[in-house]
Amino acid sequence: MRRLIPALILAAGALVLVVVLLAGPLSPSQEPEPTAAAPASTAAAPERVSTVLSSEFEDGTDGWEGLGTAEVTTREGDARSGASSLLVSGRTEAWNGALLDLQGVVTPGTEHTLSVWVRLAPGAAGTEPAAADAGGDETGDTGDRAVAAGGEADELQLTVRRDADGERVYDHLVHTPVGTDAWVELRTAYTLPEGSQHPELYVESTGTLADLLVDDVTVTKEAPPVQTDIPALRDALAADFPVGTAVGRQDLEGAPAELLTRHFSTITPENALKPTSLQPHEGEFTFEQADQVLDFAVEHGLAVHGHTLVWHRSTPDWFFRAADGRELGPSAEDQALLLARLEAHVRAVADHLQERYGDANPVRTWDVVNEAIDPEEDDGLRRNQWYAVLGPEYVAHAFRIAREAFGPDTVLYLNDYGTEGAAKRRAAADVVRRLLDEGVPVDGVGHQMHVNLGVPVSRIEDTIATFADLGVRQAVTELDVAIAESPDEALDHTPRERLDEQGLYYQDLLAAFRRHPGAVSSLSVWGLYDARSWLRAWPTERPYEAPLLFDGDLQAKPAYWGLVDPARLD
Ligand code: XIL
């Protein structure tokens, strides 16, 4: 198998190359078109599941809270995957742990699979075990016993607490021995009984009061069949632009993968190409997750939008610290160090892509700098750690380094959110104009376009017109339309009328893009289906938010029809 994969990649690469050569020159306003799919894999059919929740703790606590006296924070450096995990500290009783509200997340009466990776925090060994019983409840132990990967005889367990008939009930689901030396999985099937109220999932111990680490939480359920009798999005929008979505590893098999390859022609790794994922420690590159997504892209003939090289978030702290832990400042020496790190990072990514994929490298476009704009500042640039050390020049450096590393055919974007707002639009346009005047190789502007039903489409259209006048490419990179009318509106269900309104919104948006033919080079939504949306966990838990084109059962929503065939909207 190990030898098969490079062979497959080479074969797919050759196919892609032939197709690209046959396809002839690219039209200037369009992203490179996706290429023909390689033959389908013959691997055994994976489980047909959809993900209803995943927490990776790469960028916050993902809606988890401390239980009892416990507090939760993200912990960089000790992760099962990526760069960080959830640290649970301040535990004074065995049941004090990390808790997540499951209301609206799991469907009562439906079986779900829960998987939570845990370990004791390094340095936690030797903490006095408490005598108390876990949970302090009467339900007894009905859980499966998982196998420990080593360590001390402390146990962690997964519990759901809920109200039923006015009583608090504790379902102890699974427990496993755990130590400080290895991550172990708490995994179990669970069906929330009908009629339960306020279900909450938590990780607790059966004795130890040590600090805990939690990572890579997933809740999945069986997915209904993917609709095969509706048009493929990419066909419906073929005359407009390639259509893409953000993906994580949960989307690469089973029903989600079927949905993905049926409708989309480009993908953006949601987190796998961020600096935290690729270089969690200086000089230690971890390409596994990225390779997984990119191999999938090559196998299925999908183009990849690279996200992202330079950002103030999802960038490990070590980038901005000297060897002695001191924060870097604007001295010549520190500037040289940070620039060298930037260059080393970008070059390592480019070299890896070249080595693994050669001419079949599916990453044709990159968000080189993400979220750099701040309209409140005179020069329009956000004061972040890059700026603090390198000054405004860091943006130009990043683009020049990227051009050098990826070559002239890779399209380089300055990507930002909120560009539909007048002030941010103006600031972004000024920054781009300045960069172009200085000869900085910026090819385009990425509009994240995280909007909600309260944002007038006319604002978005003004933005598209503004940048079209500037003559730069534009990509819609992270589109989602929250059904909340403002970021503060808390929904306690997903109202049908909002979904209908959202269908009209997507319709209006497409109509606006079509009034500016050729201005938008690609359109990507930020997630394959609603339950996979980042908005479910950000800025707080929002289990009823539904910003995407397909619902939690992977079925087409009015939002999909708004893009594909508005006549189908009521
Ligand atoms: C988000 C991802 O969707 C989450 O999974 C992650 O925890 C945090 O980042 N703007 C961006 C994206 O540029 O990288 C963000 O993605 C969403 C906002």
Boltz pocket constraint, residues with backbone or C-beta under 6 A from the ligand:
constraints:
  - pocket:
      binder: B
      contacts: [[A, 58], [A, 59], [A, 270], [A, 271], [A, 370], [A, 417], [A, 448], [A, 478], [A, 534]]
      max_distance: 6.0
